[in-house]
Every structure is written in structure tokens, then in C-alpha cells.
């Protein structure tokens, strides 16, 4: 299986790259600055907005872990990727925002509704980015982290998955580590269950 990881120098990207290499997947890192890579892997040094269809040709899956302080970039990224992957069989898995998740099974309110007003414009950008995926013809999966997404917490090797509702563990905590999120992402690449669907992950 040939996998590309966009943003492989970021925190989520590095965690995904580590798991992918442990699984011995043929992995390519797509990054803006190859000098920041923590692993010796095939690399494409390119800004995401400069990617072409030829750059992503032949990959079975692309995991996008792009992160930016400019929230308006998120819809642009998904528009770019769905455009250049149109007409291909390449699967696109995008790590998005937990703010897009519903609070409960009634699906009346989202996590964003609980956020301070000044943070809601960012949440709207993430929703728009997700809707671009949903309207596309590519084989997409939008993966939303839980309420607490923990960069330095360890891997446990255990997690639960859901679709579009915030998940909690037995202590009513909604959390996961980057390491276990990476495990879930690579598991989904190798054993698809959420094609053309939303997906969320949390500790059990």
C-alpha cells in the first residue's frame, strides 16, 4: 500500500508517520520543509497549494494533517485536494476539527455551540471545509478529534470510534493522544470502515 502524509512534520503528521513506518507501509512525506522531518522517508517538498495531480498519482491513500493558524486555509486545502484527486481511486483522509462534532445523539447542537463567540468563526471554517469533502466525488473520510486532543500523552493502543457525535470514556472524559489518533488513522487506511463518512476517535 502506498500512503502519502501531508504535513508530516506537524505533531499529528509525525505521529502518523511513525505508525505507518512501523506497519511497513510505503510512505511518502509531503512537507514544506524536508529538513524538519524526524524520519528518513521518501519526501516531496511542496506547499500544499502547489500540489498537482501528478504529485499524488499512484497513492492508495492520502492522509492530510495540515494545520494552520489561518482558519480560512482549511476550506482552500480541501478544495485543492478534492480537485486534484477528482477522477482517481485515491482515498483522502482529512484530520479536521472536533468542534464540528454533535454533542449528543439528538444532533441538535455541536461542540462549536459551546465555544466562546470569538472562536466560532474558526469552527465555521472547519464546517465549510468538511462540506467541501462531502460534496466531492473523491473517496473521503473526515476525522474529528474528541474534546481533548493531547499531543504529549502516551499511546495506549486502545480507542473507540464513532461517526459524528462526541465520544466519552467510562469516566465521561472525551480525550485521545496524538499517538492513539495516529493508530486509528493508519488502522482506517488499512481496514476501511468510514469511506465517504465522518469519523471520530476517543479513548474508551
Backbone bond lengths (Angstrom), bond angles and torsions (degrees), N, CA, C in turn:
res aa  C-N    CA-C-N  psi(-1)  N-CA   C-N-CA  omega(-1)  CA-C   N-CA-C  phi
1 X - - - 1.465 - - 1.514 109.69 -
2 X 1.329 116.45 134.42 1.456 122.07 -179.92 1.532 109.42 -104.95
3 X 1.329 114.94 121.62 1.461 121.59 -174.93 1.525 109.99 -122.09
4 X 1.327 116.54 136.60 1.465 122.14 171.60 1.519 108.29 -113.13
5 X 1.332 115.96 137.45 1.462 121.25 177.14 1.522 107.89 -117.62
6 X 1.321 115.97 112.83 1.462 121.14 176.78 1.525 108.67 -86.66
7 X 1.329 115.78 125.45 1.461 120.00 -177.30 1.511 112.44 86.41
8 X 1.321 117.05 35.69 1.467 121.34 -174.02 1.524 113.92 -72.17
9 X 1.337 117.98 -3.79 1.461 119.97 175.31 1.526 112.14 -96.87
10 X 1.320 117.71 -7.46 1.460 121.18 176.77 1.518 110.66 -78.97
11 X 1.326 116.28 174.51 1.464 119.99 -175.85 1.527 112.44 -64.18
12 X 1.326 116.57 -47.48 1.466 118.90 177.30 1.522 110.15 -67.51
13 X 1.322 116.49 -43.28 1.465 120.35 -178.96 1.505 113.13 -60.10
14 X 1.320 117.26 -41.93 1.460 120.25 178.27 1.523 111.45 -63.59
15 X 1.329 116.01 -39.75 1.465 119.91 179.60 1.524 110.85 -65.41
16 X 1.338 116.44 -41.42 1.467 120.51 178.48 1.520 110.56 -66.06
17 X 1.326 116.68 -42.34 1.466 120.67 179.35 1.520 111.02 -59.39
18 X 1.312 116.90 -42.03 1.465 120.80 179.67 1.518 111.60 -60.39
19 X 1.329 117.29 -45.48 1.466 120.76 -179.56 1.529 110.83 -67.69
20 X 1.334 116.41 -42.41 1.466 120.53 -179.22 1.526 111.28 -59.93
21 X 1.325 117.05 -40.67 1.465 120.24 179.49 1.527 110.91 -70.97
22 X 1.333 116.55 -35.94 1.464 119.73 175.71 1.522 110.99 -62.16
23 X 1.331 116.52 -33.82 1.467 121.72 178.72 1.538 111.38 -83.30
24 X 1.303 117.20 -0.90 1.464 123.94 178.90 1.535 112.13 60.80
25 X 1.334 115.81 38.32 1.451 120.23 173.41 1.531 109.26 -80.84
26 X 1.301 116.66 145.77 1.464 121.43 176.82 1.525 107.64 -74.35
27 X 1.319 115.87 96.96 1.461 121.45 -167.13 1.521 112.08 -112.72
28 X 1.323 115.13 135.22 1.461 122.55 174.43 1.519 109.06 -117.61
29 X 1.326 115.66 132.90 1.459 120.87 176.87 1.524 109.00 -93.74
30 X 1.328 116.16 128.31 1.467 121.63 175.56 1.521 107.56 -109.31
31 X 1.323 115.53 110.90 1.458 120.90 -171.42 1.527 110.35 -140.34
32 X 1.329 115.53 160.27 1.465 119.89 175.58 1.525 111.53 -81.35
33 X 1.333 116.66 -30.07 1.465 120.84 -177.73 1.523 109.48 -134.83
34 X 1.315 116.59 100.10 1.463 121.35 -176.42 1.521 112.34 -64.67
35 X 1.326 117.90 -22.79 1.464 121.05 -179.57 1.525 112.15 -64.23
36 X 1.335 116.66 -19.82 1.461 120.65 -178.22 1.528 112.89 -88.88
37 X 1.323 117.47 -1.92 1.463 120.05 -179.02 1.523 111.23 -67.69
38 X 1.323 115.75 139.09 1.463 121.03 -180.00 1.521 112.28 -92.89
39 X 1.329 117.36 -9.03 1.468 121.96 -177.98 1.531 109.34 -128.00
40 X 1.318 115.79 150.73 1.468 121.24 177.35 1.528 108.15 -89.24
41 X 1.326 115.97 98.74 1.470 121.68 -177.38 1.524 109.28 -138.23
42 X 1.333 117.47 161.31 1.469 119.66 171.68 1.530 109.35 -55.20
43 X 1.318 115.74 135.86 1.461 120.20 -171.00 1.515 111.54 -134.13
44 X 1.323 114.81 140.24 1.457 121.97 170.11 1.527 106.86 -116.62
45 X 1.325 116.30 112.28 1.456 120.75 -178.56 1.531 108.41 -90.61
46 X 1.327 114.41 104.97 1.459 118.39 -173.48 1.528 109.98 -157.96
47 X 1.316 116.54 139.93 1.459 120.33 169.80 1.521 108.11 -68.37
48 X 1.319 116.28 141.90 1.457 119.71 -175.08 1.527 112.34 -59.16
49 X 1.328 116.83 -31.84 1.465 119.75 -177.99 1.532 112.27 -81.03
50 X 1.337 116.27 -4.35 1.459 120.82 176.05 1.523 112.64 -102.43
51 X 1.334 117.20 -0.73 1.460 120.28 179.87 1.525 110.74 -64.52
52 X 1.331 115.52 145.87 1.459 122.39 178.69 1.527 109.52 -120.13
53 X 1.328 117.90 164.90 1.470 119.65 175.35 1.524 112.26 -54.61
54 X 1.321 117.42 -36.39 1.466 120.46 -179.59 1.528 111.53 -64.11
55 X 1.334 117.03 -32.98 1.466 120.29 -179.21 1.524 112.14 -63.63
56 X 1.330 116.67 -33.73 1.472 120.74 -176.34 1.526 112.83 -103.43
57 X 1.294 116.60 5.96 1.463 120.31 -179.26 1.528 110.67 -66.39
58 X 1.325 115.91 134.08 1.460 120.84 173.90 1.515 115.38 92.83
59 X 1.318 117.73 -7.88 1.467 119.14 177.74 1.524 110.31 -81.69
60 X 1.329 115.65 138.89 1.465 120.03 175.40 1.524 110.45 -74.62
61 X 1.322 115.79 -34.36 1.468 120.21 -178.96 1.523 110.03 -149.21
62 X 1.318 114.61 149.38 1.462 122.77 173.89 1.519 107.16 -125.56
63 X 1.337 116.84 124.49 1.460 121.26 173.89 1.523 107.22 -104.93
64 X 1.317 116.29 120.55 1.462 121.33 179.78 1.520 109.36 -100.72
65 X 1.328 116.44 113.96 1.469 121.59 178.11 1.524 110.35 -111.00
66 X 1.325 116.35 23.94 1.459 122.78 -179.48 1.525 111.20 -52.29
67 X 1.339 115.60 135.71 1.458 120.83 175.52 1.525 108.78 -138.63
68 X 1.327 116.27 142.01 1.453 120.58 -177.29 1.518 110.37 -153.23
69 X 1.324 115.91 148.55 1.464 119.88 174.08 1.524 111.07 -75.84
70 X 1.325 116.00 -15.77 1.472 121.42 177.68 1.525 108.30 -90.88
71 X 1.310 116.48 96.57 1.462 120.11 -173.31 1.525 112.62 -63.59
72 X 1.323 117.08 -26.04 1.466 119.69 177.96 1.521 112.19 -65.40
73 X 1.340 116.62 -14.75 1.467 119.87 178.68 1.529 112.36 -70.97
74 X 1.332 117.59 -26.56 1.463 119.61 -173.75 1.535 113.16 -63.04
75 X 1.327 119.79 -47.77 1.468 118.49 174.41 1.527 111.93 -61.35
76 X 1.322 117.51 -38.34 1.463 120.61 179.43 1.523 111.42 -62.26
77 X 1.324 116.22 -40.55 1.467 120.58 179.02 1.517 110.81 -62.27
78 X 1.333 117.22 -48.11 1.458 119.58 -177.83 1.529 111.82 -67.70
79 X 1.337 116.38 -34.04 1.456 119.05 175.45 1.525 110.62 -64.87
80 X 1.321 115.87 -41.73 1.459 120.70 178.71 1.529 111.33 -61.69
81 X 1.326 116.23 -48.36 1.470 119.83 -175.72 1.528 112.28 -69.65
82 X 1.326 117.12 -40.64 1.465 118.16 179.48 1.530 111.21 -68.75
83 X 1.319 116.98 -29.19 1.462 120.23 177.83 1.518 111.17 -69.53
84 X 1.332 116.93 -46.82 1.462 118.79 -175.76 1.531 112.80 -78.82
85 X 1.343 117.06 -16.60 1.463 119.65 176.41 1.531 112.88 -97.86
86 X 1.319 117.32 -2.03 1.464 120.74 179.69 1.520 110.38 -58.45
87 X 1.329 115.33 135.21 1.454 119.99 178.30 1.513 114.61 82.80
88 X 1.332 117.58 4.45 1.459 121.44 178.35 1.529 109.85 -109.81
89 X 1.312 116.33 170.91 1.461 121.55 175.91 1.528 111.50 -99.21
90 X 1.330 116.80 3.28 1.461 120.77 -178.88 1.527 110.76 -65.37
91 X 1.300 115.76 131.17 1.455 120.76 179.18 1.528 109.90 -83.92
92 X 1.330 117.14 138.45 1.454 122.84 179.64 1.529 109.69 -116.35
93 X 1.328 115.51 116.67 1.461 121.40 177.88 1.520 107.64 -113.48
94 X 1.325 116.37 119.36 1.454 122.29 -176.00 1.525 109.84 -112.20
95 X 1.325 116.37 126.22 1.462 120.69 173.55 1.522 107.57 -84.58
96 X 1.324 115.83 115.35 1.453 121.17 -174.17 1.510 113.04 -109.92
97 X 1.323 116.73 -139.98 1.462 122.56 -173.89 1.524 111.92 -118.43
98 X 1.328 115.34 136.47 1.458 120.31 175.57 1.513 113.02 -67.58
99 X 1.340 117.13 -15.79 1.463 119.95 178.84 1.514 112.44 -65.22
100 X 1.329 116.87 -17.71 1.464 121.04 179.86 1.526 112.77 -82.53
101 X 1.325 118.06 -8.94 1.460 121.16 -177.57 1.529 111.53 -75.61
102 X 1.327 116.16 148.92 1.458 120.98 172.59 1.529 109.70 -76.25
103 X 1.326 115.76 150.46 1.461 120.39 -177.76 1.521 112.79 -74.69
104 X 1.334 116.57 -31.35 1.466 119.95 -178.93 1.522 109.00 -155.83
105 X 1.305 115.29 -179.43 1.463 121.18 -173.96 1.526 113.58 -67.66
106 X 1.319 117.93 -14.35 1.463 119.32 176.50 1.530 111.29 -69.73
107 X 1.326 116.08 -21.63 1.467 122.77 178.01 1.533 112.34 55.10
108 X 1.322 115.77 38.59 1.463 121.19 178.88 1.525 111.74 -96.20
109 X 1.331 116.88 -34.37 1.458 121.58 -178.73 1.523 110.36 -131.17
110 X 1.330 114.85 151.80 1.466 120.82 179.30 1.529 110.60 -107.98
111 X 1.310 114.47 170.67 1.470 119.91 175.49 1.525 109.82 -57.48
112 X 1.334 116.95 -36.82 1.468 121.08 -179.63 1.516 112.24 -58.85
113 X 1.326 116.57 -29.80 1.468 119.83 -179.18 1.526 112.44 -66.60
114 X 1.334 116.91 -18.95 1.462 121.56 179.29 1.527 112.17 -91.85
115 X 1.318 115.87 -9.56 1.461 119.86 -175.99 1.528 111.40 -80.44
116 X 1.330 117.37 156.95 1.470 120.05 173.45 1.521 110.91 -57.97
117 X 1.312 116.33 149.84 1.461 120.93 -175.07 1.525 112.05 -56.23
118 X 1.340 116.99 -37.76 1.462 119.30 -176.33 1.531 112.81 -67.51
119 X 1.337 117.54 -14.33 1.462 120.95 179.44 1.528 112.63 -95.78
120 X 1.315 117.00 -6.61 1.460 119.45 -171.60 1.519 113.60 -75.55
121 X 1.329 117.52 -25.16 1.468 118.82 177.58 1.520 110.43 -65.19
122 X 1.339 116.56 -36.10 1.460 120.34 176.03 1.522 110.50 -63.95
123 X 1.328 116.12 -40.49 1.464 120.07 179.33 1.522 110.91 -64.41
124 X 1.327 116.56 -37.64 1.464 119.43 178.26 1.527 111.00 -64.30
125 X 1.317 116.69 -34.48 1.469 119.96 177.13 1.527 110.67 -64.78
126 X 1.326 116.48 -39.61 1.465 119.84 178.48 1.532 111.20 -67.55
127 X 1.319 117.03 -38.89 1.465 120.05 177.28 1.528 110.31 -63.05
128 X 1.317 116.38 -44.33 1.464 120.16 178.03 1.528 110.98 -60.78
129 X 1.325 115.90 -40.25 1.468 119.86 178.40 1.523 111.23 -62.57
130 X 1.333 115.55 -41.90 1.463 119.72 178.17 1.522 111.39 -64.55
131 X 1.315 116.34 -41.11 1.472 120.49 -178.97 1.527 111.49 -64.75
132 X 1.320 117.04 -30.28 1.472 119.85 175.72 1.525 109.96 -64.29
133 X 1.320 116.87 -41.29 1.466 119.87 175.64 1.517 110.98 -61.33
134 X 1.324 115.78 -47.79 1.464 121.07 -175.40 1.523 112.27 -62.83
135 X 1.315 117.18 -29.43 1.464 121.08 -179.04 1.525 112.56 -87.46
136 X 1.315 116.44 -6.63 1.469 120.25 -176.06 1.527 111.41 -84.89
137 X 1.320 114.45 172.08 1.459 120.72 178.13 1.525 112.16 -100.53
138 X 1.324 117.73 2.28 1.460 119.88 -179.21 1.526 110.25 -79.90
139 X 1.309 115.68 164.20 1.458 121.80 177.46 1.531 107.82 -86.02
140 X 1.332 116.13 88.31 1.460 121.76 -171.82 1.521 112.43 -101.04
141 X 1.325 115.25 159.25 1.462 123.49 165.58 1.519 107.00 -142.44
142 X 1.325 117.08 129.48 1.458 122.29 178.53 1.522 107.37 -106.38
143 X 1.335 116.63 117.01 1.461 121.61 -174.49 1.527 109.89 -108.05
144 X 1.336 116.48 117.92 1.459 122.16 -178.98 1.524 110.22 -105.88
145 X 1.324 117.72 125.58 1.467 120.34 175.44 1.526 110.99 -67.20
146 X 1.339 117.50 165.84 1.470 120.47 176.35 1.523 110.93 -76.88
147 X 1.313 116.41 -168.37 1.465 121.16 -175.21 1.531 111.55 -61.79
148 X 1.321 116.40 -41.44 1.469 121.35 179.78 1.528 109.44 -113.14
149 X 1.312 115.57 115.30 1.465 121.85 -179.21 1.522 106.19 -112.81
150 X 1.334 116.71 108.76 1.462 122.60 -161.88 1.528 112.51 -106.25
151 X 1.328 117.82 109.75 1.460 121.02 -173.72 1.527 114.91 -68.78
152 X 1.330 118.13 -32.62 1.466 119.70 -174.04 1.526 113.44 -104.96
153 X 1.320 117.81 -2.50 1.463 120.33 178.97 1.533 109.89 -69.05
154 X 1.319 117.43 150.09 1.469 120.06 -175.63 1.522 113.43 -76.34
155 X 1.317 114.31 168.20 1.462 121.03 172.36 1.522 108.99 -80.04
156 X 1.322 116.07 136.11 1.465 120.50 174.87 1.529 111.34 -106.29
157 X 1.334 115.87 -21.38 1.455 120.10 -176.68 1.516 113.36 81.95
158 X 1.322 116.58 5.36 1.470 120.98 -177.75 1.522 109.95 -131.50
159 X 1.313 115.77 142.59 1.462 120.60 177.99 1.526 108.92 -164.04
160 X 1.331 115.68 165.47 1.457 121.71 172.54 1.527 107.93 -118.94
161 X 1.315 116.32 155.66 1.459 120.40 -179.92 1.520 110.16 -124.64
162 X 1.324 114.99 153.00 1.446 122.14 176.08 1.509 109.85 -147.95
163 X 1.325 116.30 -171.74 1.462 120.58 -177.06 1.531 111.89 -100.20
164 X 1.312 117.91 -76.46 1.464 120.13 -171.14 1.518 113.37 -134.70
165 X 1.344 117.22 12.38 1.461 121.81 179.95 1.529 109.29 -115.05
166 X 1.313 116.82 135.96 1.458 123.07 -179.95 1.527 110.53 -54.28
167 X 1.322 116.56 131.19 1.455 122.36 -178.77 1.526 111.61 -99.68
168 X 1.332 115.82 148.23 1.466 122.22 177.97 1.523 109.33 -129.05
169 X 1.345 115.43 153.17 1.457 118.95 173.81 1.527 109.39 -88.39
170 X 1.328 115.40 -171.82 1.466 119.88 -175.86 1.524 112.82 -67.10
171 X 1.338 116.51 -15.45 1.469 120.78 178.27 1.528 111.46 -101.15
172 X 1.310 116.14 13.88 1.469 123.85 -178.36 1.529 111.39 60.83
173 X 1.310 114.90 36.97 1.464 121.54 175.42 1.530 107.29 -108.04
174 X 1.318 115.96 138.97 1.464 121.03 -178.85 1.522 108.46 -115.26
175 X 1.335 115.99 91.29 1.461 120.69 -172.64 1.525 111.49 -148.00
176 X 1.327 114.53 159.74 1.456 121.50 167.86 1.522 108.06 -160.60
177 X 1.311 116.58 153.91 1.464 121.37 175.41 1.523 109.87 -86.33
178 X 1.321 115.80 158.40 1.454 119.81 173.80 1.522 110.19 -58.18
179 X 1.340 116.02 -37.46 1.462 120.69 -177.73 1.524 111.72 -63.09
180 X 1.330 117.18 -43.24 1.462 119.67 179.74 1.528 111.71 -76.49
181 X 1.327 118.05 -30.28 1.463 119.92 172.31 1.525 109.84 -61.77
182 X 1.325 116.44 -42.49 1.462 120.63 178.61 1.528 110.78 -60.93
183 X 1.312 116.38 -41.31 1.465 120.88 177.03 1.517 110.77 -59.57
184 X 1.328 116.36 -45.11 1.462 120.78 179.92 1.521 111.33 -64.02
185 X 1.329 117.35 -39.77 1.467 120.99 -179.59 1.522 111.35 -64.42
186 X 1.314 116.86 -45.54 1.469 119.45 -179.38 1.529 110.19 -70.40
187 X 1.325 117.43 -35.87 1.474 119.77 174.11 1.524 110.47 -58.29
188 X 1.329 116.63 -42.23 1.466 121.03 -179.33 1.526 110.99 -67.26
189 X 1.311 117.75 -34.54 1.465 120.89 175.52 1.521 110.45 -62.93
190 X 1.310 116.01 -45.63 1.465 120.12 -175.22 1.528 113.21 -80.74
191 X 1.321 116.35 -28.04 1.471 120.52 -177.69 1.534 108.31 -135.52
192 X 1.312 117.82 81.41 1.467 121.86 -172.54 1.532 113.64 -64.18
193 X 1.315 115.40 131.34 1.460 122.24 173.95 1.528 112.20 -131.87
194 X 1.336 116.94 -13.34 1.461 120.54 -173.23 1.523 111.78 -126.63
195 X 1.311 117.08 41.12 1.459 119.88 177.46 1.527 109.93 -69.09
196 X 1.347 115.22 133.00 1.458 123.26 -177.43 1.543 110.76 53.77
197 X 1.330 114.47 41.65 1.457 121.19 179.51 1.523 110.08 -143.90
198 X 1.317 114.36 163.87 1.454 121.10 169.80 1.522 109.34 -85.61
199 X 1.317 115.46 151.93 1.462 121.03 -176.48 1.527 108.55 -144.66
200 X 1.318 116.44 142.43 1.456 120.89 171.92 1.528 109.54 -135.71
201 X 1.307 115.68 158.41 1.447 122.38 -173.53 1.526 108.89 -137.48
202 X 1.333 117.25 143.13 1.463 121.09 174.24 1.526 108.47 -157.09
203 X 1.318 114.88 162.76 1.454 118.37 173.85 1.521 109.99 -65.91
204 X 1.320 114.82 153.17 1.463 120.74 -178.58 1.526 111.70 -81.31
